[in-house]
């Protein structure tokens, strides 16, 4: 397989548009809530009725924020609580060191 084949294979797998936008695979009922939160965070995104939510990944900050917003809408509550507890433990460890 040459470079061009790998590029096209990865492009399809990641579902990227040529302009650097990525389709987020999210539950349709959460899509509009995620869309509005990303807009509030000033992350370029768009979606239409019966279409996927597209986001533009401009930098690492945007990628982390997108991950966080999607996680808040897709993860079970107990997983979010555990995640938050770990963050507090890390912060307490840093403050006590």
C-alpha positions in Angstrom: 0.0 0.0 0.0 1.5 3.4 -1.0 1.2 6.7 0.9 -1.8 7.9 -1.2 -3.8 4.7 -0.3 -3.0 5.0 3.4 -4.0 8.7 3.3 -7.3 8.0 1.7 -8.0 5.1 4.0 -7.3 7.2 7.1 -9.3 10.1 5.7 -12.3 7.9 5.3 -11.8 6.2 8.7 -11.6 9.5 10.4 -14.5 11.0 8.4 -12.6 14.2 7.8 -13.6 16.9 5.3 -10.8 18.6 3.3 -11.1 21.8 5.5 -10.2 19.9 8.7 -13.7 19.3 10.0 -14.6 16.1 11.6 -18.1 14.5 12.0 -18.8 13.7 15.6 -20.6 10.4 16.2 -22.9 11.4 19.0 -26.4 10.2 20.1 -28.9 12.2 18.0 -30.8 13.4 21.1 -27.6 14.9 22.5 -26.4 16.5 19.3 -28.1 19.9 19.6 -27.0 20.3 23.3 -23.5 19.5 22.3 -23.7 21.8 19.3 -24.9 24.7 21.5 -22.2 24.1 24.2 -19.4 24.0 21.5 -20.7 27.3 20.1 -20.6 28.8 23.6 -17.0 27.7 23.8 -16.4 29.4 20.4 -15.5 26.2 18.6 -16.4 26.2 15.0 -19.2 23.7 14.4 -22.4 23.2 12.4 -25.1 20.7 11.9 -28.5 20.5 10.1 -31.5 18.4 10.6 -30.8 14.7 10.1 -27.1 15.4 9.5 -24.0 14.7 11.7 -22.5 17.4 13.9 -19.3 18.7 12.2 -16.6 20.4 14.3 -13.4 22.1 13.2 -10.3 21.0 15.1 -8.1 24.1 15.1 -5.8 23.2 18.0 -5.3 20.9 21.0 -7.4 23.1 23.2 -10.4 22.7 21.0 -9.8 18.9 20.8 -9.8 18.7 24.6 -12.9 20.8 25.0 -14.7 18.8 22.3 -13.8 15.6 24.1 -14.9 17.0 27.4 -18.3 18.2 26.1 -19.0 14.9 24.3 -17.9 12.9 27.4 -20.3 14.9 29.6 -23.2 13.8 27.4 -22.2 10.3 26.7 -20.6 8.8 29.8 -22.6 7.2 32.6 -22.9 9.3 35.7 -20.8 7.0 37.8 -17.9 7.4 35.3 -18.1 11.2 35.5 -18.2 11.1 39.3 -15.1 8.9 39.3 -13.3 11.2 36.8 -14.1 14.2 38.9 -12.9 12.5 42.1 -9.6 11.7 40.4 -9.2 15.3 39.4 -9.7 16.4 43.0 -7.3 13.9 44.2 -4.6 15.1 41.8 -5.3 18.7 42.8 -5.1 17.8 46.5 -1.8 15.9 45.9 -0.3 19.0 44.1 -1.4 21.3 46.9 0.1 19.1 49.6 3.4 18.5 47.9 
